[in-house]
Amino acid sequence: FTFLPIRSIRVTLWHTMRDGELQLDKEVEHFYKRCRFRWFQLTNHNGMRGQVLNGPRFAAPECEDGPDPVLYAELPCIEICIGQVWMRGAK
């Protein structure tokens, strides 16, 4: 987060079977919400349900030593990669 040009982090909390039904671990969810992660969407993957939480760039002071530094400006650039591969005797 500190030096990367990203605006947020998303995490998926997967529901587990408890008492015969799918339930989310509320203690884990509370920990993420305390650090300013908020509900984003529900997802289903391979028969499992997950709750996606979105965390903004700035974290709450109790979760870190302070706010992140200012986001660097995204500079347009062109990256060129030139390479050669010589294959001898390949069939």
C-alpha positions as CSV (number, residue, x, y, z in Angstrom):
1,F,0.0,0.0,0.0
2,T,2.7,2.4,0.9
3,F,4.5,2.7,-2.5
4,L,2.2,1.1,-4.9
5,P,-0.3,3.1,-7.0
6,I,-3.4,1.2,-5.8
7,R,-6.6,2.7,-4.4
8,S,-8.0,-0.2,-2.4
9,I,-7.6,-3.8,-1.3
10,R,-10.3,-6.4,-1.5
11,V,-10.6,-9.5,0.6
12,T,-13.0,-12.4,0.4
13,L,-14.3,-14.0,3.6
14,W,-15.7,-17.4,2.9
15,H,-18.8,-18.8,4.6
16,T,-18.4,-22.1,6.4
17,M,-21.0,-24.7,7.5
18,R,-22.1,-24.2,11.1
19,D,-25.1,-25.7,12.7
20,G,-26.2,-27.1,9.3
21,E,-26.1,-23.8,7.4
22,L,-23.5,-21.5,5.8
23,Q,-22.4,-18.8,8.1
24,L,-19.7,-16.1,8.1
25,D,-17.2,-15.9,11.1
26,K,-18.4,-12.7,12.7
27,E,-15.2,-12.3,14.7
28,V,-13.1,-12.2,11.5
29,E,-15.5,-9.9,9.8
30,H,-15.4,-7.5,12.8
31,F,-11.6,-7.4,12.7
32,Y,-11.7,-6.3,9.0
33,K,-14.5,-3.8,9.6
34,R,-12.5,-2.2,12.4
35,C,-9.8,-1.6,9.9
36,R,-12.2,0.2,7.5
37,F,-13.0,-2.7,5.2
38,R,-16.6,-2.4,4.1
39,W,-19.0,-4.7,2.3
40,F,-18.6,-4.8,-1.5
41,Q,-20.4,-7.8,-2.8
42,L,-21.3,-11.4,-2.4
43,T,-19.7,-14.1,-4.6
44,N,-20.4,-17.7,-5.3
45,H,-17.5,-19.9,-6.5
46,N,-17.6,-23.7,-6.8
47,G,-20.6,-24.0,-4.5
48,M,-19.1,-21.8,-1.8
49,R,-20.3,-18.4,-0.8
50,G,-18.0,-15.5,0.0
51,Q,-18.4,-12.0,1.2
52,V,-16.1,-9.5,-0.6
53,L,-14.9,-6.6,1.5
54,N,-13.2,-3.5,0.1
55,G,-10.6,-1.6,2.1
56,P,-9.8,2.0,1.0
57,R,-6.2,3.3,0.7
58,F,-6.2,5.0,4.1
59,A,-6.4,2.8,7.1
60,A,-7.7,3.7,10.5
61,P,-5.1,5.0,13.0
62,E,-5.6,2.1,15.4
63,C,-4.6,-0.4,12.6
64,E,-1.4,1.3,11.6
65,D,1.1,3.9,12.7
66,G,-0.8,6.5,10.7
67,P,-2.2,7.2,7.3
68,D,-0.4,6.1,4.1
69,P,1.7,8.6,2.2
70,V,0.1,10.5,-0.6
71,L,-0.7,8.3,-3.6
72,Y,1.9,8.9,-6.4
73,A,0.7,10.3,-9.7
74,E,0.3,7.6,-12.3
75,L,2.6,8.6,-15.1
76,P,1.9,7.2,-18.6
77,C,4.8,5.2,-20.0
78,I,5.8,2.8,-22.7
79,E,7.7,-0.3,-21.8
80,I,9.5,-2.2,-24.5
81,C,11.0,-5.6,-24.1
82,I,13.3,-7.0,-26.8
83,G,14.5,-10.5,-26.8
84,Q,15.8,-13.3,-29.0
85,V,15.5,-17.0,-28.6
86,W,17.7,-19.4,-30.6
87,M,16.6,-23.0,-30.6
88,R,19.0,-25.4,-32.1
89,G,18.0,-28.9,-32.9
90,A,14.4,-28.5,-31.8
91,K,12.0,-30.8,-33.6
